[in-house]
Amino acid sequence: MSTNHLEHIVQIPIDSTYLEGSLALPRQQVQGLVVFAHGSGSSRFSPRNNFVAHILQKAGIGTLLMDLLTEEEDAVYQSRFNIDLLTERLLLATKWLQEQPRTKGLVIGYFGASTGAAAALKAAAAGDSKIGAVVSRGGRPDLAEEALTHVQSPTLLIVGGNDHVVIELNREAYARLKGKKQLVIVPGATHLFEEPGTLEEVARLATEWFKQHLY
């Protein structure tokens, strides 16, 4: 356990089952809470998202790393790309956080990777979600389709400079976003930001964006 934040394993009720997550809240004053929406084939144990979450925690921002699918659902290829299902789970988790004593007063943001970015944007577009900010890392915001034009939350799209196909998909999605937005291309990075220093840049950009908009 870190000295600057408290981490809890939580069980979030979803329909007739539960999804497990790791909720980390800084010991001092918390500036917002970021829910991570993982991409297809990933989980709350994703080393990349955990790295970003740790940087956010050090900046005084709470984090929730959770699985949006049960083990049985994740074993089905189609479920991983069911954006509506992922969006529904993200909204249910958000509602749960807004009802818990420790988190109900916090402004919530979303950090989405790959298909998780589409779910984050669709959830942010929902009329009553009141999401403070969205960050997409190597995401597929284009899969949010018509919901993009309804997103009011400040949105940061981060793409690797060598992730050429995803760059174009992000540019198309960026053009459809109507609210405050920014597209940042990280030079030399591929889709997973495995090159030295590139994931650190993602974490820095995300932290600045959330600190600016989660209040």
Helices and strands as residue ranges (DSSP letters): E 5-14, E 17-26, E 33-37, H 47-58, E 62-66, H 71-74, H 77-80, H 83-99, E 108-113, H 115-125, E 133-137, G 141-150, E 155-160, H 164-176, E 181-186, H 198-213
